[in-house]
């Protein structure tokens, strides 16, 4: 059995189509969408429509899938000052697009985690972050005690393989006998490789064998749709998301941290100042 595990599509339908075609060519029999189908890019509706209704798809919940529902309902789980902050214009735009399409609550029943199991091969636990929270990172840097705790998640036998996403880069490590994997990102990689990235898991007599795939596609269409869709006109966060996609670098999270540390408002001027610090450091 071979499963394709893909995540962090982030509203990039062109990257998703490339991965779906590649997964089919690689003989994947199952498709596990490990969270963050939507937000950031201009194609949240189209990306969801490409996946919903396929009989071979299993979903887990990502933080951005949840964020758009929380945003649209003005949930008190989010800081109230965010709703009046123009920095969040791209999130508002994406939430409204899903709502108009009747897809805003498509992710409401998606679980925090799912699993793969084949007799004689071992158990695989998959989650966008971890099975306990979609914002918790899983990689070769995860502390060993945390890996051991996650391996024992639930009531069954310990898991042999842990698979996460969320950090937008592939990872592969064996920690205390547990295979720890990260899928990388389909639509917004952060490892300086702009190709659409995902993970294949193949069941063999010796256990689960991971293969990391990086699929070329033409970025031109999705980059143009930032402009033609109206998303780019929503403000700074959309500009940052487009630059992340173009450069395959993590910029949003470092910029957010920099503004927190310096007490700087998140504006076009501070974004330019942040980029200058990045140029100096590089």
Long-range contacts (C-beta under 8 A, 24 or more apart in sequence): 1-29, 1-30, 1-118, 1-202, 1-203, 2-26, 2-27, 2-28, 2-29, 2-30, 2-200, 2-201, 2-202, 2-203, 3-28, 3-29, 3-30, 3-31, 3-32, 3-116, 3-200, 3-201, 4-28, 4-30, 4-31, 4-32, 4-198, 4-199, 4-200, 5-32, 5-34, 5-126, 5-163, 5-165, 5-183, 5-198, 5-199, 5-200, 5-201, 6-31, 6-32, 6-33, 6-34, 6-183, 6-186, 6-198, 6-199, 7-33, 7-34, 7-35, 7-36, 7-62, 7-128, 7-165, 7-166, 7-183, 7-185, 7-186, 7-198, 8-35, 8-36, 8-62, 8-165, 8-166, 8-168, 8-183, 8-184, 8-185, 8-186, 8-187, 8-188, 9-33, 9-36, 9-37, 9-38, 9-41, 9-47, 9-185, 9-186, 9-187, 10-36, 10-37, 10-38, 10-39, 10-40, 10-41, 10-64, 10-185, 10-186, 10-187, 10-188, 10-241, 11-37, 11-38, 11-39, 11-40, 11-41, 11-42, 11-43, 11-44, 11-47, 11-94, 11-187, 12-40, 12-41, 12-43, 12-47, 12-186, 12-187, 12-188, 12-196, 12-222, 12-245, 13-43, 13-46, 13-47, 13-50, 13-222, 14-43, 14-217, 14-218, 14-219, 14-221, 14-222, 15-186, 15-187, 15-196, 15-215, 15-217, 15-222, 16-43, 16-47, 16-50, 16-51, 16-186, 16-187, 16-196, 17-50, 17-217, 18-196, 18-215, 18-216, 18-217, 19-186, 19-196, 19-198, 19-213, 19-215, 20-50, 21-215, 22-198, 22-213, 22-215, 23-198, 23-200, 23-213, 26-200, 26-211, 26-213, 28-200, 29-56, 30-56, 30-58, 30-116, 31-56, 31-57, 31-58, 32-57, 32-58, 32-59, 32-60, 32-114, 32-116, 32-126, 33-57, 33-58, 33-59, 33-60, 34-60, 34-62, 34-126, 34-127, 34-128, 34-163, 34-164, 34-165, 34-183, 35-59, 35-60, 35-61, 35-62, 35-63, 35-64, 35-65, 35-110, 35-127, 35-128, 35-129, 35-134, 35-165, 35-166, 36-62, 36-63, 36-64, 36-65, 36-128, 36-165, 36-166, 37-62, 37-64, 37-65, 37-107, 38-64, 38-65, 38-68, 38-94, 38-98, 38-107, 39-64, 39-65, 39-67, 39-68, 39-90, 39-91, 39-94, 40-64, 40-90, 40-94, 40-187, 40-188, 40-241, 40-244, 40-245, 41-187, 41-188, 41-222, 41-225, 41-226, 41-231, 41-241, 41-245, 42-222, 42-225, 42-226, 42-229, 42-231, 43-222, 43-225, 44-68, 44-94, 44-97, 44-98, 45-97, 45-98, 45-101, 45-103, 47-187, 48-98, 48-101, 48-103, 48-106, 49-101, 49-103, 52-103, 52-106, 58-114, 59-107, 59-110, 59-111, 59-114, 60-110, 60-111, 60-112, 60-113, 60-114, 60-126, 60-127, 60-128, 61-107, 61-110, 61-111, 61-112, 61-128, 61-134, 62-128, 62-134, 62-165, 62-166, 63-128, 63-129, 63-134, 63-135, 63-166, 65-107, 65-110, 66-107, 66-134, 67-91, 68-94, 68-95, 68-98, 68-104, 69-95, 69-104, 69-105, 69-107, 69-108, 71-95, 72-96, 72-98, 72-99, 72-104, 85-266, 86-235, 86-236, 87-235, 87-236, 87-237, 87-266, 88-237, 89-234, 89-235, 89-236, 89-237, 89-238, 90-231, 90-234, 90-235, 90-237, 90-238, 90-241, 91-237, 92-234, 93-230, 93-231, 93-234, 93-238, 94-231, 113-153, 115-159, 116-161, 116-201, 116-208, 118-203, 120-205, 121-203, 121-204, 121-205, 121-207, 121-208, 122-159, 122-160, 122-161, 122-207, 122-208, 123-156, 123-157, 123-158, 123-159, 123-160, 123-161, 124-159, 124-160, 124-161, 124-162, 124-163, 124-201, 124-208, 125-150, 125-151, 125-153, 125-154, 125-159, 125-161, 125-162, 125-163, 126-163, 126-164, 127-163, 127-164, 128-164, 128-165, 128-166, 129-164, 129-165, 129-166, 130-162, 130-164, 134-166, 135-166, 136-164, 136-166, 137-164, 137-166, 137-167, 138-162, 138-163, 138-164, 138-166, 138-167, 138-171, 138-180, 138-182, 139-164, 139-167, 139-169, 139-171, 139-173, 139-180, 139-182, 140-171, 140-172, 140-173, 140-175, 140-180, 142-175, 142-180, 144-175, 144-176, 147-175, 147-176, 147-178, 147-180, 148-176, 148-178, 151-178, 160-207, 160-208, 161-201, 161-208, 163-199, 163-201, 168-250, 170-197, 170-199, 170-212, 172-210, 172-212, 179-207, 179-208, 179-210, 181-210, 184-212, 184-214, 187-222, 187-245, 188-241, 188-244, 188-245, 189-248, 190-244, 190-248, 190-249, 190-250, 191-248, 192-247, 192-248, 192-249, 193-248, 194-219, 194-245, 194-246, 194-247, 194-248, 219-245, 219-246, 236-266, 236-267, 236-268, 236-271, 239-271, 240-271, 251-278, 254-278
